[in-house]
Amino acid sequence: MSEDPARGERIRHAMFVRNFSKTQALARELNVSVAAISRWQNGGHVSLQRACEFAARLDVSLDWLLLDRGSLDWHKHDRVTAIEMQFLESVRDQPAAIRTALRDLVEALASSRQLR
């Protein structure tokens, strides 16, 4: 993966949330150098394989880690219920203006949730 400072911030956040303050311990568990972990934390290159290993070890969503999609724990909620699917299908049937308003509402809800 190319350099991405925002990904580096997500890596630092994941380590903080999962109580991995010791870079050396994580490096040892992932069988990489401390310099590699530091490079990742600063948004430097990380291979897909290493990103997968990092996400698995820290139990964070790979989509969130690499692409900033969803949330840190998004992978734990990967099943869509029948009512959620029904909601999505009904939203898709709405005119563009209503879909945009609903998207804005969901983004506002997500932002307020992150502020807590």
N, C-alpha and C positions, 0 to 999 in steps of 0.2 A: 504494500500500500504506500502511496506517495505521502509526502509530509502533510500533516493536518493538525495545526495547533488546537483546534476544537476537540479532536479525538484525544490528544494528549491531556486536555482538561478532563475529559470523561474518564480516562484511565486513572488520573489522580483522584477523581471523585470516587470511582469504584473502589480503589484501594483504601480510601478514607472510610467509606461506608462499611466496607467489609473488614475493617480493623487490621489492615496490612500496612502498618507504619514502618515496618522493617523491610526495606527494599532487598536487602541481602537474603532474607528468608524466602521471599517470593521468587527471587532469582534462582535460588537453590532448588525450590520446588518445581520450577519450570525448566530447570536445567539450562539456564541462560546466564549471561554475565550481568553484573550490577549495571554496567554501562548500557547494556541493551534495555533494561528496565528504565533507566534514566532517559535514554533516547526516546523511548515510547512515551514517557510522561511529558516530554517536550514536543510531542507531535511528530517525531521522526519516523522513519520507515519501520513497518512491522509486517512480517509475512502473514498471509492468511492463516497458515497453520499455527503460528505463534499467537495470533489474535484469537483463534478458536480455543487454544489451550488456556490462554489468559481468561477468556470469558467463562470457560468451564470451571477453572480453578476458583475464580472469584464468584461464580454462580451469578453472572450478569448476562443480560440479553446481548447476543452478538449483533443483532440489528441496531440496538441502541449504541453499543460500543463503536461500531464502525460507521454507521450512517446517521446516528442520532434520531432513529425512528423508534417511537414508543417510549418506554421508560426502562430504567435499570433492571426492573423485575418483570419486564414485559413477557419474557419467555415462560414465566410461571402462570400466565393467564392466557395461554395460546388457544384455548378452546372457545369457540363462538357458540353461545347458546342459541336455541331456536328463536327465542324472542329477540335476541340481538340481530340475528339474520333477518328476521321479519322487519325489524326497524331499518336495517341497511337497505333492504329491497324497497321499502316504502320511500326512503329518502331518494333513492335513485330515480324513482318515478316522478319526483317533484320538478317543477320548473327551475331553471338555473338560479333565479333570484332567491328562491326559498332554500336551495342547496347551499348557496353562498352564505345566507343568514345562519343556517344551521352549522355550517363549518365555522363561522366566526364565533358562534355560541360555544361550540366544543373547544375551540382554541382558548377562549376566555376561561372556560371551566378548568382546562388543563393548566393554564397559567396560575389561576388562583389556588389550585391544588399544590403546585410546586412551591408557592410562597409560604405554605404552612410549615 
